[in-house]
């Protein structure tokens, strides 16, 4: 399998990744505040998934 390169994608796909990358941090902050005040199982799982996505963007796995 070939290595995945973000910059070899079409421009519309790169733009979508950039928008997701910039919007994930505010979503994580909102979800963490919500989880602190109203902790349900779904909120905790969703927060874990969002933090995983945030870490993946920071390490440039996407």
VMD Tcl script that builds the backbone (N, CA, C; Angstrom):
set m [mol new atoms 186]
animate dup $m
set s [atomselect $m all]
$s set {name element resname resid chain x y z} {
  {N N UNK 1 A 0.831 -1.186 0.000}
  {CA C UNK 1 A 0.000 0.000 0.000}
  {C C UNK 1 A 0.878 1.254 0.000}
  {N N UNK 2 A 0.439 2.233 -0.729}
  {CA C UNK 2 A 1.177 3.483 -0.768}
  {C C UNK 2 A 0.884 4.331 0.463}
  {N N UNK 3 A 1.794 5.193 0.757}
  {CA C UNK 3 A 1.623 6.075 1.907}
  {C C UNK 3 A 0.614 7.160 1.568}
  {N N UNK 4 A -0.159 7.559 2.571}
  {CA C UNK 4 A -1.189 8.576 2.400}
  {C C UNK 4 A -0.553 9.954 2.519}
  {N N UNK 5 A -0.720 10.783 1.522}
  {CA C UNK 5 A -0.219 12.145 1.550}
  {C C UNK 5 A -1.392 13.107 1.437}
  {N N UNK 6 A -1.493 14.002 2.393}
  {CA C UNK 6 A -2.587 14.965 2.406}
  {C C UNK 6 A -2.533 15.872 1.186}
  {N N UNK 7 A -1.348 16.214 0.743}
  {CA C UNK 7 A -1.186 17.200 -0.325}
  {C C UNK 7 A -1.385 16.622 -1.723}
  {N N UNK 8 A -1.552 15.320 -1.825}
  {CA C UNK 8 A -1.826 14.706 -3.123}
  {C C UNK 8 A -3.322 14.587 -3.375}
  {N N UNK 9 A -4.131 14.992 -2.417}
  {CA C UNK 9 A -5.578 14.934 -2.572}
  {C C UNK 9 A -6.062 16.059 -3.480}
  {N N UNK 10 A -7.264 15.918 -4.000}
  {CA C UNK 10 A -7.841 17.022 -4.779}
  {C C UNK 10 A -8.049 18.240 -3.881}
  {N N UNK 11 A -8.096 19.433 -4.465}
  {CA C UNK 11 A -8.229 20.649 -3.654}
  {C C UNK 11 A -9.477 20.673 -2.776}
  {N N UNK 12 A -10.593 20.130 -3.245}
  {CA C UNK 12 A -11.805 20.153 -2.434}
  {C C UNK 12 A -11.662 19.251 -1.208}
  {N N UNK 13 A -10.934 18.145 -1.332}
  {CA C UNK 13 A -10.732 17.247 -0.197}
  {C C UNK 13 A -9.777 17.874 0.819}
  {N N UNK 14 A -8.739 18.545 0.337}
  {CA C UNK 14 A -7.829 19.248 1.253}
  {C C UNK 14 A -8.565 20.328 2.016}
  {N N UNK 15 A -9.433 21.066 1.328}
  {CA C UNK 15 A -10.209 22.129 1.972}
  {C C UNK 15 A -11.132 21.558 3.047}
  {N N UNK 16 A -11.729 20.419 2.779}
  {CA C UNK 16 A -12.594 19.761 3.761}
  {C C UNK 16 A -11.796 19.341 4.998}
  {N N UNK 17 A -10.609 18.806 4.792}
  {CA C UNK 17 A -9.756 18.408 5.917}
  {C C UNK 17 A -9.342 19.629 6.728}
  {N N UNK 18 A -9.018 20.720 6.065}
  {CA C UNK 18 A -8.613 21.939 6.769}
  {C C UNK 18 A -9.762 22.489 7.604}
  {N N UNK 19 A -10.968 22.480 7.054}
  {CA C UNK 19 A -12.133 22.965 7.803}
  {C C UNK 19 A -12.399 22.085 9.014}
  {N N UNK 20 A -12.319 20.775 8.841}
  {CA C UNK 20 A -12.513 19.863 9.976}
  {C C UNK 20 A -11.434 20.058 11.030}
  {N N UNK 21 A -10.204 20.264 10.579}
  {CA C UNK 21 A -9.081 20.439 11.497}
  {C C UNK 21 A -9.245 21.704 12.341}
  {N N UNK 22 A -9.758 22.775 11.751}
  {CA C UNK 22 A -9.923 24.024 12.479}
  {C C UNK 22 A -11.150 24.024 13.374}
  {N N UNK 23 A -12.141 23.209 13.077}
  {CA C UNK 23 A -13.382 23.235 13.858}
  {C C UNK 23 A -13.444 22.175 14.952}
  {N N UNK 24 A -12.507 21.232 14.990}
  {CA C UNK 24 A -12.595 20.150 15.964}
  {C C UNK 24 A -12.287 20.630 17.387}
  {N N UNK 25 A -11.379 21.580 17.564}
  {CA C UNK 25 A -11.038 22.048 18.906}
  {C C UNK 25 A -12.209 22.733 19.599}
  {N N UNK 26 A -12.942 23.664 18.967}
  {CA C UNK 26 A -14.113 24.231 19.650}
  {C C UNK 26 A -15.180 23.188 19.983}
  {N N UNK 27 A -15.328 22.184 19.125}
  {CA C UNK 27 A -16.304 21.127 19.387}
  {C C UNK 27 A -15.872 20.311 20.596}
  {N N UNK 28 A -14.576 20.011 20.713}
  {CA C UNK 28 A -14.062 19.260 21.868}
  {C C UNK 28 A -14.246 20.069 23.153}
  {N N UNK 29 A -13.981 21.354 23.096}
  {CA C UNK 29 A -14.155 22.195 24.287}
  {C C UNK 29 A -15.622 22.223 24.706}
  {N N UNK 30 A -16.524 22.408 23.766}
  {CA C UNK 30 A -17.954 22.416 24.079}
  {C C UNK 30 A -18.390 21.080 24.664}
  {N N UNK 31 A -17.944 19.989 24.064}
  {CA C UNK 31 A -18.344 18.665 24.524}
  {C C UNK 31 A -17.770 18.365 25.906}
  {N N UNK 32 A -16.567 18.834 26.193}
  {CA C UNK 32 A -15.993 18.591 27.521}
  {C C UNK 32 A -16.752 19.367 28.592}
  {N N UNK 33 A -17.156 20.592 28.291}
  {CA C UNK 33 A -17.961 21.363 29.250}
  {C C UNK 33 A -19.308 20.687 29.459}
  {N N UNK 34 A -19.908 20.227 28.392}
  {CA C UNK 34 A -21.189 19.527 28.503}
  {C C UNK 34 A -21.051 18.248 29.313}
  {N N UNK 35 A -19.954 17.522 29.112}
  {CA C UNK 35 A -19.732 16.273 29.836}
  {C C UNK 35 A -19.497 16.534 31.321}
  {N N UNK 36 A -18.876 17.642 31.646}
  {CA C UNK 36 A -18.656 17.967 33.060}
  {C C UNK 36 A -19.988 18.214 33.766}
  {N N UNK 37 A -20.906 18.927 33.120}
  {CA C UNK 37 A -22.167 19.280 33.765}
  {C C UNK 37 A -23.230 18.194 33.664}
  {N N UNK 38 A -23.311 17.487 32.551}
  {CA C UNK 38 A -24.320 16.445 32.353}
  {C C UNK 38 A -23.616 15.183 31.841}
  {N N UNK 39 A -22.960 14.445 32.718}
  {CA C UNK 39 A -22.188 13.279 32.242}
  {C C UNK 39 A -23.080 12.066 31.982}
  {N N UNK 40 A -23.242 11.734 30.733}
  {CA C UNK 40 A -23.907 10.490 30.347}
  {C C UNK 40 A -22.883 9.603 29.648}
  {N N UNK 41 A -23.220 8.362 29.479}
  {CA C UNK 41 A -22.309 7.430 28.816}
  {C C UNK 41 A -22.020 7.869 27.385}
  {N N UNK 42 A -23.059 8.317 26.705}
  {CA C UNK 42 A -22.883 8.769 25.327}
  {C C UNK 42 A -21.947 9.970 25.253}
  {N N UNK 43 A -22.099 10.917 26.182}
  {CA C UNK 43 A -21.236 12.107 26.181}
  {C C UNK 43 A -19.772 11.742 26.405}
  {N N UNK 44 A -19.532 10.815 27.309}
  {CA C UNK 44 A -18.148 10.402 27.591}
  {C C UNK 44 A -17.546 9.695 26.379}
  {N N UNK 45 A -18.318 8.815 25.742}
  {CA C UNK 45 A -17.820 8.131 24.540}
  {C C UNK 45 A -17.575 9.111 23.401}
  {N N UNK 46 A -18.505 10.039 23.210}
  {CA C UNK 46 A -18.345 11.037 22.161}
  {C C UNK 46 A -17.126 11.914 22.412}
  {N N UNK 47 A -16.907 12.297 23.662}
  {CA C UNK 47 A -15.732 13.101 24.002}
  {C C UNK 47 A -14.446 12.325 23.725}
  {N N UNK 48 A -14.426 11.042 24.052}
  {CA C UNK 48 A -13.253 10.221 23.761}
  {C C UNK 48 A -12.962 10.121 22.282}
  {N N UNK 49 A -14.000 9.955 21.479}
  {CA C UNK 49 A -13.831 9.880 20.025}
  {C C UNK 49 A -13.327 11.217 19.481}
  {N N UNK 50 A -13.906 12.308 19.966}
  {CA C UNK 50 A -13.480 13.631 19.494}
  {C C UNK 50 A -12.041 13.939 19.888}
  {N N UNK 51 A -11.644 13.552 21.087}
  {CA C UNK 51 A -10.254 13.762 21.511}
  {C C UNK 51 A -9.314 12.915 20.645}
  {N N UNK 52 A -9.731 11.705 20.308}
  {CA C UNK 52 A -8.930 10.871 19.416}
  {C C UNK 52 A -8.763 11.497 18.041}
  {N N UNK 53 A -9.827 12.075 17.515}
  {CA C UNK 53 A -9.754 12.756 16.220}
  {C C UNK 53 A -8.848 13.979 16.317}
  {N N UNK 54 A -8.953 14.726 17.424}
  {CA C UNK 54 A -8.094 15.897 17.621}
  {C C UNK 54 A -6.619 15.500 17.664}
  {N N UNK 55 A -6.310 14.439 18.369}
  {CA C UNK 55 A -4.921 13.966 18.438}
  {C C UNK 55 A -4.447 13.505 17.060}
  {N N UNK 56 A -5.326 12.835 16.317}
  {CA C UNK 56 A -4.958 12.376 14.968}
  {C C UNK 56 A -4.656 13.564 14.059}
  {N N UNK 57 A -5.427 14.653 14.181}
  {CA C UNK 57 A -5.136 15.835 13.383}
  {C C UNK 57 A -3.835 16.487 13.827}
  {N N UNK 58 A -3.566 16.519 15.127}
  {CA C UNK 58 A -2.342 17.137 15.610}
  {C C UNK 58 A -1.102 16.352 15.159}
  {N N UNK 59 A -1.210 15.057 15.091}
  {CA C UNK 59 A -0.088 14.223 14.643}
  {C C UNK 59 A -0.066 14.046 13.123}
  {N N UNK 60 A -1.011 14.692 12.437}
  {CA C UNK 60 A -1.152 14.653 10.981}
  {C C UNK 60 A -1.320 13.241 10.453}
  {N N UNK 61 A -2.170 12.452 11.125}
  {CA C UNK 61 A -2.537 11.136 10.622}
  {C C UNK 61 A -3.600 11.267 9.545}
  {N N UNK 62 A -4.332 12.391 9.558}
  {CA C UNK 62 A -5.355 12.666 8.532}
  {C C UNK 62 A -4.812 13.721 7.602}
}
mol reanalyze $m
mol bondsrecalc $m
mol representation Tube
mol addrep $m
